[in-house]
Amino acid sequence: MEMQSLYLLVPLAPLVGAAIAGLFCRVIPRWVAHTAAISGVAIAFVASLFIFLDVRAGNTFNGSVYQWLASGDYTFEVGFLIDQLTVTMMLVVTFVSLMVHIYTIGYMQDDAGYNRFFSYIALFTFSMLMLVMSNNFVQLFFGWEAVGLISYLLIGFWYTRPTAILANMKAFLVNRVGDFGFLLGIGLVLANFGSLDYKTVFENAPALADATISLFGADCTAVSLMSATCILLFVGAMGKSAQVPLHVWLPDSMEGPTPISALIHAATMVTAGIFMVARMSPLFELSDTALSFVIIIGSITALFMGFLGVIQNDIKRVVAYSTLSQLGYMTVALGASAYSVAIFHLMTHAFFKALLFLGAGSVIIGMHHDQDIRNMGGLRKYMPITWITSLIGSLALIGTPFFAGFYSKDSIIEAVSLSHITGSGFAYFSVMAGVFITAFYSFRMYFLVFHGEERFGKAHEATHDAHAKHDAAAHDAAHDDHHAADDAHAVHEEHHGLAPGQKPHETPWVVTLPLVLLAIPSVVIGYLTIEPMLYGDFFKGAIYINHEAHPVMEELASEFHGAFAMAMHAATSPVFWLALAGVVLSWFFYLKRPSIPTAIKAACGPLNTLLENKYYFDKFNEVVVCGGARLLGRGLWKGGDEGVIDGLIVGGAVRVVGLISMLARLFQSGHIYHYAFTMIFGVCALLSFWLMRA
């Protein structure tokens, strides 16, 4: 009973902090809001540590906490499944969230929505914890939708900025597409398994491995039940975890404040899809078709989203496209049946990606909110803590031996090379090419920001007029809405830059402390955990693999000889040399011969245009998807609403009544002899009818 109370404490503590900061945001001082939110997440982290130790001692839990609804033979409950996979996610979510909460004190100190922001991020943490702790599809879907809702609020946090409103609406709509597929998948589970409880579904899955369902009620359209269910569930993951083509919302989520960018991209929303597929491994293992679909989508995302990172000049967008590419790596691992490797990379990636995002935010603060890496350079001597922690994050990201990212990323590449699932050949090419691309764009950003000539203040004068317009907007808004004026001022601040003669500065300790604390696991967590998580019994009972059909993990284990030996062996691997080549080339291009990238850009005009337009996914969605929806709506409006409903049904009834009334008026003249004639005519007509029948 004591442990169940501890289980409840993990999600409820952040919820209480969110309620305090949110419900009383206009009356409580700032220190109360951030203390409540940070305390709630800190309590959740400490409780997660105790639960982790209890699970490692062999104690797991799967049970109901509250029955929400009973309908016929179905019951819908709130319940917890506490096992090795759950506690891994709990620790990652609560630790990274705690670092982001502390960091937010420094980053958002001048923002008018300070209390509101703390309420949102604490509520975001609660939603993600409910998702990962669920033991049934109903609660999973609740957490799934809750993180989507809170991300909508956070991306559009600066609600007076039109680009932020467009970005959060884009995220909301794209995720609705994915969630539609996800809900259909859950519907198939309920219809065919008769339950939404994980344990019941997983136990009955093998018996339905060969079952089929008919699409559109026709026998000729019969498909595998397991393939259809898994692909529909994965469509939901494509939305949340930003896989092609449902990836378009993630780069635009940079419109939100940097702390939420770190939280969304590192430990919460985008990891939900990866976690869900790993949790559903007993289902996915029964469908090679679904696994092939997963690995192909992941490989496309890993490769083509990496290319887009090469041309970005906004420091946050470079890291955002890196997230897209790394999510592709995790998805590839899932498709290769290396679920534990995907979760391992999810964990290591959470630390170094949060570090990179928060490092980018520290740079933005030091540069007075200028985010263009072309206006930076030489920050190493002005921001030493940000510099060294960003270097650690970059080294982890590209898979430098002994760093966290090396162990997880190399394990994914090895798993794909051993896989025989359809699409694994293309996936191997994608992840290998992605090694070079990742190293190139990561160190392009690093060199342009922290090394080379100082380019401070060059954008200040060019944006002076734009700032004046923002000031005017804030002044006008003050007459109508004080809070709108504050937010307009916040938008103004977001686009400041260093004036000529100004120098960057290191950020305060509330910003740099989380950087240091995240840098530590970015170095050591892979070395310390690879053996138990991938080749031990850590995930035993939590992740299921059909080793006979998909022996990837067994083959990986036979080649593993320890974390130290793996790192030492890296020098003989092409992966290491591809990463090194990417770093060296970026150093040569951007520090030694910056004219070369400019010349390449000019020579490859059409290719550069393709990349700058992000493969025209947005244009396709705007013209085909949105245009098609508008065309359909216009057709239903003109043909259905105006033509059938107003014109035929409602208008037709009106016209019939009018016609009858017009005929009736002919007999309502007011003359007695007309009425007498009508009566005589009617009597004659009736007599004639009766006589004819007789």
C-alpha positions in Angstrom: 0.0 0.0 0.0 2.9 2.4 0.8 4.3 1.9 -2.7 1.0 2.5 -4.3 0.9 5.9 -2.5 4.3 6.6 -3.8 3.1 5.7 -7.3 0.3 8.3 -7.0 2.7 10.9 -5.6 4.8 10.9 -8.8 2.1 12.4 -11.2 0.1 14.2 -8.5 3.0 16.3 -7.1 3.6 18.1 -10.4 -0.2 18.5 -10.8 -0.5 20.2 -7.5 2.4 22.5 -8.4 0.7 23.3 -11.7 -2.6 24.1 -9.9 -0.9 26.5 -7.4 1.0 28.3 -10.1 -1.9 28.4 -12.6 -5.0 29.0 -10.5 -3.4 31.8 -8.5 -1.0 33.1 -11.2 -2.4 36.7 -11.0 -2.2 37.0 -7.2 0.9 35.0 -6.0 4.4 36.4 -6.3 6.8 34.8 -8.8 8.8 33.0 -6.1 5.7 31.1 -4.9 4.9 30.0 -8.5 8.3 28.6 -9.3 8.8 27.1 -5.9 5.5 25.2 -6.1 6.2 23.9 -9.6 9.8 23.0 -9.0 9.0 21.3 -5.7 6.3 19.2 -7.3 8.7 18.0 -10.0 11.5 17.5 -7.5 9.2 15.3 -5.3 8.3 13.3 -8.4 11.9 12.8 -9.3 12.9 11.6 -5.8 9.8 9.3 -5.6 10.8 7.9 -9.0 14.3 7.1 -7.7 12.7 5.1 -4.8 10.4 3.3 -7.2 13.4 2.5 -9.5 15.2 0.9 -6.6 12.1 -1.0 -5.7 11.7 -2.3 -9.2 15.4 -3.2 -9.4 14.8 -5.3 -6.3 12.2 -7.3 -8.3 9.0 -5.6 -7.3 6.7 -4.6 -10.2 3.1 -3.5 -10.1 0.1 -3.7 -12.5 -3.2 -2.7 -11.1 -6.2 -0.4 -11.1 -6.3 2.8 -9.1 -9.7 4.1 -10.0 -12.6 2.8 -12.1 -13.7 5.7 -14.4 -16.6 4.1 -16.3 -18.4 0.8 -16.7 -20.4 0.2 -19.9 -21.9 -3.2 -20.5 -19.0 -5.7 -20.4 -16.4 -3.0 -20.7 -14.7 -1.1 -17.8 -12.4 1.9 -18.3 -10.0 2.5 -15.5 -7.1 4.6 -14.3 -4.3 2.3 -13.5 -0.5 2.0 -13.2 2.0 -0.4 -14.8 5.2 0.0 -13.0 8.0 -2.0 -14.5 11.6 -1.5 -15.9 10.4 0.4 -18.9 8.1 2.7 -16.9 10.7 3.6 -14.3 13.3 4.4 -17.0 10.8 6.9 -18.6 9.8 8.3 -15.2 13.4 9.0 -14.3 14.2 10.6 -17.6 11.0 12.8 -17.7 11.3 14.0 -14.1 15.1 14.7 -14.1 15.1 16.6 -17.4 11.9 18.4 -16.4 13.5 19.4 -13.1 16.5 20.8 -14.9 14.2 22.8 -17.3 12.2 24.1 -14.4 15.3 25.5 -12.7 16.6 26.9 -15.9 13.3 28.7 -16.6 13.8 30.9 -13.5 16.7 32.6 -15.4 15.4 32.4 -18.9 11.8 33.7 -18.2 12.7 36.2 -15.5 11.6 39.3 -17.5 8.5 37.7 -19.0 5.0 38.9 -18.0 3.7 35.3 -18.2 6.2 33.9 -15.7 3.7 32.2 -13.4 1.6 31.0 -16.3 4.6 29.4 -17.9 5.5 27.4 -14.8 2.0 26.2 -14.5 2.1 24.9 -18.1 5.4 23.1 -17.8 4.4 21.4 -14.5 1.1 20.3 -16.1 3.1 19.1 -19.1 5.2 16.9 -16.8 2.1 15.5 -15.1 0.5 14.6 -18.5 3.7 12.8 -19.7 3.9 10.8 -16.4 0.3 9.7 -16.7 1.1 8.5 -20.2 4.1 6.4 -19.4 2.7 5.0 -16.1 -0.6 3.8 -17.7 -1.6 0.2 -17.8 -4.4 0.5 -20.3 -5.2 2.2 -23.6 -7.7 4.7 -22.1 -5.2 6.3 -19.8 -2.6 6.1 -22.5 -4.9 8.1 -24.7 -5.6 10.6 -22.0 -1.9 11.3 -21.5 -1.5 11.3 -25.2 -4.1 14.0 -25.8 -3.0 16.0 -22.6 0.6 16.4 -23.8 -0.8 17.5 -27.2 -3.0 20.1 -25.5 -0.3 21.5 -23.2 2.1 21.7 -26.1 -0.5 23.7 -28.0 -0.5 26.2 -25.1 3.2 26.3 -24.7 4.1 26.7 -28.4 1.7 29.6 -28.6 2.8 31.0 -25.2 3.5 34.4 -26.7 0.0 34.6 -28.0 0.4 38.1 -29.4 2.9 36.9 -32.0 1.1 35.7 -35.2 3.9 33.2 -36.0 3.4 31.5 -32.6 -0.4 31.2 -33.1 0.2 29.7 -36.5 2.8 27.3 -35.1 0.6 26.0 -32.2 -2.4 25.6 -34.6 -0.1 23.7 -37.0 1.1 21.4 -34.2 -2.5 20.9 -33.0 -3.9 20.0 -36.5 -1.0 17.7 -37.6 -1.3 15.8 -34.3 -5.0 15.4 -34.9 -4.2 13.5 -38.1 -1.9 11.2 -36.2 -4.3 10.9 -33.3 -7.1 9.9 -35.7 -5.1 6.8 -36.7 -4.2 6.1 -33.1 -7.8 6.2 -32.1 -8.7 3.8 -34.9 -6.0 1.4 -33.7 -7.3 1.5 -30.1 -10.8 0.9 -31.6 -9.5 -2.2 -33.3 -8.0 -3.4 -30.1 -11.2 -3.0 -28.2 -13.4 -4.6 -30.9 -11.2 -7.7 -31.3 -9.7 -8.2 -27.9 -12.7 -7.1 -25.8 -10.4 -5.2 -23.4 -8.2 -2.2 -23.3 -6.0 -3.5 -20.5 -2.4 -4.1 -21.6 -2.0 -7.4 -19.9 -5.2 -8.9 -21.3 -4.4 -7.7 -24.8 -0.8 -8.9 -24.8 -1.8 -12.3 -23.5 -4.4 -12.8 -26.2 -2.4 -11.4 -29.1 -0.7 -14.6 -30.2 -4.1 -16.3 -30.7 -5.1 -13.5 -33.1 -1.7 -13.4 -34.9 -3.3 -14.8 -38.1 -6.7 -13.1 -37.8 -7.8 -10.9 -40.7 -10.3 -8.1 -41.0 -12.3 -6.9 -44.0 -12.0 -3.3 -45.1 -15.2 -1.7 -46.4 -17.0 -4.9 -45.7 -15.6 -6.7 -48.7 -13.8 -10.1 -48.5 -11.4 -9.1 -51.2 -10.0 -6.3 -49.0 -9.1 -8.6 -46.1 -5.9 -7.6 -44.3 -4.0 -8.8 -41.2 -5.6 -7.6 -38.0 -2.3 -7.3 -36.3 -0.7 -5.3 -39.2 -3.7 -3.0 -39.4 -3.7 -2.4 -35.7 0.0 -1.8 -35.4 0.2 0.5 -38.4 -2.7 2.6 -37.1 -1.1 2.8 -33.7 2.2 3.8 -35.3 0.4 6.6 -37.3 -0.3 8.1 -33.9 3.4 7.8 -33.0 4.3 9.5 -36.4 2.4 12.5 -35.2 3.7 12.7 -31.7 7.3 11.7 -32.5 7.3 13.8 -35.7 8.0 11.2 -38.4 7.7 12.0 -42.1 5.2 13.2 -43.3 3.7 14.3 -39.9 6.9 16.0 -38.9 6.1 19.5 -40.1 4.9 20.8 -36.8 8.2 20.2 -34.8 10.5 22.8 -36.3 7.8 25.5 -36.0 7.4 24.6 -32.3 10.6 26.7 -31.8 8.2 29.7 -31.6 7.7 28.8 -28.0 10.2 29.8 -25.3 13.5 27.8 -25.3 12.7 25.9 -22.0 9.7 24.3 -23.6 11.6 23.5 -26.7 14.0 21.5 -24.6 11.2 19.8 -22.7 9.2 18.9 -25.9 12.2 17.8 -27.9 14.2 15.9 -25.2 12.0 14.1 -22.7 8.3 14.5 -23.2 6.0 14.8 -26.2 8.3 13.5 -29.0 9.4 10.5 -27.0 5.8 9.4 -26.4 5.5 7.7 -29.7 8.8 5.8 -29.3 7.8 4.7 -25.8 4.3 3.6 -27.0 5.8 1.3 -29.8 8.2 -0.2 -27.3 5.4 -0.8 -24.9 3.4 -2.4 -27.7 6.2 -4.8 -28.7 4.1 -7.9 -28.1 1.8 -6.7 -30.9 4.4 -5.3 -33.3 6.4 -8.6 -33.0 3.5 -10.4 -34.7 3.6 -8.3 -37.8 6.6 -8.0 -40.1 4.6 -5.7 -42.3 4.2 -3.2 -39.5 7.9 -3.5 -38.6 8.9 -2.8 -42.2 6.6 0.2 -42.3 8.2 1.5 -39.1 11.8 1.0 -40.2 11.2 2.7 -43.6 9.5 5.7 -42.2 12.2 6.1 -39.5 15.0 5.8 -42.1 13.5 8.5 -44.3 13.1 10.8 -41.3 16.7 10.2 -40.1 18.3 11.0 -43.5 16.2 13.7 -45.0 15.6 15.7 -41.9 19.3 15.7 -41.2 19.9 17.4 -44.6 17.6 20.3 -43.5 19.8 20.9 -40.4 22.7 21.8 -42.7 21.1 25.0 -44.1 19.5 26.4 -40.9 20.8 29.6 -39.4 18.5 29.9 -36.4 20.4 28.2 -33.5 17.2 26.6 -32.2 16.1 25.2 -35.5 19.5 23.5 -36.1 18.9 21.6 -32.8 15.2 21.0 -33.8 16.1 19.3 -37.1 18.7 17.3 -35.1 15.9 16.1 -32.9 13.9 15.0 -36.0 16.8 13.0 -37.3 17.5 11.4 -34.0 13.9 10.4 -33.6 14.3 8.7 -37.0 17.2 6.7 -35.5 15.0 5.6 -32.6 12.2 4.6 -35.0 14.6 2.6 -37.1 15.7 0.7 -34.0 12.0 -0.1 -33.3 11.6 -1.4 -36.8 14.6 -3.7 -36.4 13.0 -5.2 -33.2 15.7 -3.6 -31.1 13.2 -1.9 -28.8 15.6 -1.7 -25.8 18.2 0.0 -28.1 15.5 2.6 -29.1 14.7 3.3 -25.4 18.4 3.4 -24.6 18.9 6.1 -27.3 15.8 7.8 -26.1 17.3 8.1 -22.6 20.8 9.2 -23.7 19.3 11.6 -26.3 17.1 13.2 -23.6 20.1 14.3 -21.7 22.3 15.7 -24.4 19.5 17.1 -26.4 18.1 19.0 -23.4 21.7 20.1 -22.8 22.0 21.4 -26.4 18.7 23.2 -26.3 19.3 24.8 -22.9 22.8 25.7 -24.2 21.2 27.4 -27.2 19.0 29.3 -24.8 22.0 30.4 -22.8 23.6 31.7 -26.0 20.4 33.5 -26.9 20.3 35.2 -23.5 24.0 36.2 -23.8 23.3 37.6 -27.3 20.3 39.6 -26.1 17.9 37.3 -27.9 19.6 37.2 -31.3 19.2 33.6 -32.6 21.0 33.9 -35.9 24.3 32.0 -35.8 25.6 34.2 -38.5 25.6 37.1 -36.0 27.7 35.2 -33.4 31.3 33.8 -33.4 34.0 33.8 -30.7 31.6 33.3 -27.8 34.0 30.8 -26.2 35.9 33.5 -24.2 32.7 35.3 -23.2 30.6 32.3 -22.2 33.0 29.5 -21.0 30.5 27.4 -19.1 28.0 27.5 -22.0 30.8 26.7 -24.4 32.2 23.6 -22.7 28.7 22.2 -22.0 27.6 22.8 -25.6 30.8 21.1 -26.8 30.0 18.1 -24.6 26.4 18.0 -26.0 27.7 18.2 -29.5 30.2 15.4 -29.0 27.5 13.2 -27.5 25.2 13.9 -30.4 27.6 12.9 -33.1 28.5 9.7 -31.3 32.1 10.4 -30.0 33.5 7.3 -28.2 32.9 7.1 -24.5 30.2 9.7 -24.7 26.5 8.7 -24.1 25.4 9.1 -27.6 28.1 6.8 -28.9 26.8 3.8 -27.2 23.2 4.2 -28.2 23.8 5.5 -31.7 26.3 2.8 -32.6 24.1 0.1 -31.2 21.3 1.3 -33.5 23.5 1.1 -36.5 24.8 -2.3 -35.6 21.2 -3.6 -35.0 20.1 -2.3 -38.4 23.1 -4.0 -40.1 22.0 -7.3 -38.6 18.3 -7.0 -39.4 16.7 -8.8 -42.2 13.3 -7.0 -42.2 12.2 -5.5 -45.5 13.6 -2.0 -45.7 16.6 -2.7 -43.5 19.1 -2.2 -46.4 17.8 1.4 -47.0 17.7 2.0 -43.3 21.3 1.0 -42.9 22.3 3.4 -45.7 20.3 6.2 -44.1 21.7 5.9 -40.6 25.3 5.6 -41.9 24.8 8.7 -44.1 23.2 10.4 -41.1 26.4 10.0 -39.1 28.3 12.3 -41.4 25.4 14.7 -41.8 24.9 15.0 -38.1 28.5 15.6 -37.4 28.7 18.3 -40.1 25.7 20.4 -39.1 26.3 20.0 -35.4 29.9 21.3 -35.6 28.9 23.9 -38.2 26.7 25.4 -35.5 29.4 24.9 -32.8 32.1 26.6 -34.8 30.0 29.5 -36.0 28.8 30.2 -32.5 31.8 29.7 -30.3 34.9 30.1 -32.6 36.0 32.3 -35.5 35.6 36.0 -35.9 33.2 38.0 -33.7 30.2 39.1 -35.7 28.3 40.8 -32.9 25.9 43.7 -33.4 25.6 43.4 -37.2 21.9 42.7 -37.1 21.0 45.4 -34.6 20.7 48.3 -36.9 18.9 46.3 -39.6 16.1 45.5 -37.1 15.9 48.9 -35.4 12.8 49.9 -37.3 11.1 46.6 -36.6 11.7 47.1 -32.9 10.2 50.5 -33.1 7.0 49.0 -34.6 6.9 46.4 -31.8 7.2 49.3 -29.3 4.3 51.1 -30.9 2.2 47.9 -30.9 2.9 47.4 -27.2 2.0 51.1 -26.5 -1.3 50.8 -28.3 -2.1 47.5 -26.6 -1.6 49.1 -23.2 -4.7 51.2 -23.7 -6.8 48.0 -24.1 -5.0 45.2 -22.3 -2.1 45.5 -19.9 -1.2 41.8 -20.3 -1.3 42.0 -24.1 1.1 45.0 -23.8 3.5 43.0 -21.6 3.4 40.1 -24.1 4.0 42.4 -27.0 7.0 43.7 -25.1 8.2 40.1 -24.6 8.0 39.6 -28.4 10.1 42.7 -28.9 12.7 41.4 -26.4 12.8 38.0 -28.2 14.3 39.8 -31.3 16.8 42.1 -29.7 20.5 41.7 -30.5 23.8 43.1 -29.3 24.3 46.7 -30.2 27.6 47.7 -31.8 30.2 47.7 -29.1 28.3 45.4 -26.8 29.8 42.1 -25.7 28.0 38.8 -24.8 28.0 37.7 -21.2 27.8 34.4 -19.3 24.3 33.6 -18.0 23.4 33.4 -14.2 23.8 30.2 -12.2 20.1 29.2 -12.5 20.9 28.8 -16.2 24.4 27.3 -16.1 23.7 24.9 -13.2 21.2 22.8 -15.3 23.8 22.8 -18.1 26.4 21.3 -15.9 24.0 18.7 -14.3 22.9 17.6 -17.8 26.5 17.5 -19.1 27.4 14.8 -16.6 25.0 12.1 -17.8 25.6 13.2 -21.4 29.1 11.8 -20.8 28.8 8.9 -18.5 25.2 7.5 -18.7 25.8 5.4 -21.8 29.0 3.8 -20.4 27.3 2.9 -17.1 24.0 1.5 -18.4 24.6 -0.1 -21.8 25.3 -3.6 -20.5 22.3 -4.0 -18.1 19.8 -2.2 -20.5 20.8 -3.9 -23.7 22.5 -7.2 -22.8 21.3 -7.8 -19.2 17.8 -8.6 -17.9 16.9 -5.0 -17.2 13.9 -5.0 -19.6 13.0 -8.6 -19.0 9.2 -8.8 -18.8 8.7 -5.2 -20.0 9.7 -5.7 -23.7 8.9 -8.7 -25.7 11.0 -9.9 -28.7 10.4 -13.0 -30.9 14.0 -14.0 -31.0 13.4 -16.8 -33.5 11.9 -14.4 -36.1 14.0 -11.4 -35.1 17.3 -12.5 -33.6 19.0 -9.0 -33.8 19.5 -8.5 -30.1 21.0 -12.0 -29.6 23.5 -11.4 -32.4 24.3 -8.0 -30.9 24.9 -9.6 -27.5 27.3 -12.1 -29.1 29.4 -9.3 -30.4 29.4 -7.2 -27.2 32.5 -7.4 -25.0 32.0 -4.5 -22.6 31.5 -0.8 -22.8 35.2 0.0 -22.7 36.1 -2.5 -25.5 33.2 -1.1 -27.6 34.6 2.4 -27.4 38.2 1.3 -28.1 37.0 -0.7 -31.1 35.3 2.4 -32.5 38.5 3.6 -34.2 38.3 0.7 -36.6 34.6 1.4 -37.4 33.5 3.4 -40.5 31.0 5.2 -38.2 33.8 6.9 -36.3 35.6 8.0 -39.5 32.4 9.3 -41.0 31.7 11.4 -37.9 35.3 12.7 -37.8 35.1 13.6 -41.5 31.9 15.6 -40.8 33.7 17.6 -38.0 36.8 18.2 -40.1 34.8 19.3 -43.1 32.7 21.7 -41.1 35.9 23.2 -39.5 37.5 23.7 -42.9 34.3 25.2 -44.5 33.3 27.5 -41.7 36.6 28.5 -40.0 39.2 28.2 -42.7 37.4 28.7 -46.1 34.0 30.2 -45.5 33.9 31.2 -49.2 33.5 27.5 -50.2 30.0 27.0 -48.6 28.9 30.2 -50.2 30.1 29.0 -53.6 28.4 25.6 -53.2 25.2 27.3 -52.2 25.3 29.4 -55.4 26.2 26.4 -57.6 23.5 24.2 -56.2 20.6 26.7 -56.5 17.8 24.3 -57.1 18.9 21.9 -54.4 19.3 24.8 -51.9 15.8 26.0 -52.9 14.4 22.5 -52.3 16.0 22.4 -48.8 15.0 25.9 -47.9 11.4 25.0 -48.8 11.7 21.9 -46.6 11.0 19.6 -49.5 7.7 21.5 -50.1 5.9 19.5 -47.4 4.3 22.7 -46.1 3.4 23.8 -49.7 1.9 20.4 -50.4 -0.2 20.5 -47.2 -1.3 24.1 -47.9 -2.3 23.4 -51.6 -3.4 19.8 -51.6 -4.5 19.0 -48.0 -5.8 22.4 -46.9 -6.9 23.3 -50.5 -8.7 20.0 -50.9 -10.4 20.4 -47.5 -11.5 23.9 -48.5 -12.7 22.6 -51.9 -14.6 19.8 -50.3 -16.1 22.2 -47.8 -17.1 24.6 -50.5 -18.7 21.7 -52.5 -20.7 20.6 -49.4 -21.7 24.2 -48.8 -22.8 25.0 -52.3 -24.1 21.6 -53.4 -25.2 20.2 -50.0 -26.2 23.0 -47.8 -27.4 25.5 -50.4 -28.4 23.1 -53.2 -30.0 20.1 -51.4 -30.9 21.4 -47.9 -31.8 25.0 -48.6 -32.8 24.5 -52.2 -34.5 21.2 -52.3 -35.6 20.2 -48.8 -36.3 23.5 -47.1 -36.8 25.6 -50.2 -38.8 22.9 -51.9 -41.2 22.6 -49.0 -41.6 26.3 -49.1 -42.4 26.3 -52.8 -44.9 23.4 -52.5 -46.7 25.2 -49.7 -46.7 28.4 -51.8 -48.1 26.5 -54.8 -50.9 25.0 -52.7 -51.6 28.3 -51.2 -51.8 29.9 -54.6 -54.3 27.3 -55.8 -56.3 27.7 -52.7 -56.5 31.5 -53.2 -58.2 30.9 -56.5 -61.2 29.5 -54.6 -61.2 32.1 -51.9 -62.8 35.0 -53.9 -65.4 36.1 -51.3 -68.4 35.6 -53.7 -71.2 33.3 -52.5 -71.9 32.0 -55.9 -68.3 30.9 -56.3 -68.5 28.9 -53.1 -71.9 27.4 -54.2 -70.5 26.4 -57.6 -67.5 24.8 -55.9 -69.8 22.8 -53.5 -72.0 21.6 -56.4 -68.9 20.6 -58.4 -67.5 18.7 -55.5 -70.8 16.9 -54.9 -71.0 15.9 -58.6 -67.4 14.7 -58.5 -68.1 12.5 -55.5 -71.3 11.1 -57.0 -69.5 10.3 -60.2 -66.7 8.5 -58.3 -69.2 6.4 -56.3 -71.2 5.5 -59.4 -68.1 4.5 -61.3 -67.1 2.2 -58.5 -70.6 0.7 -58.3 
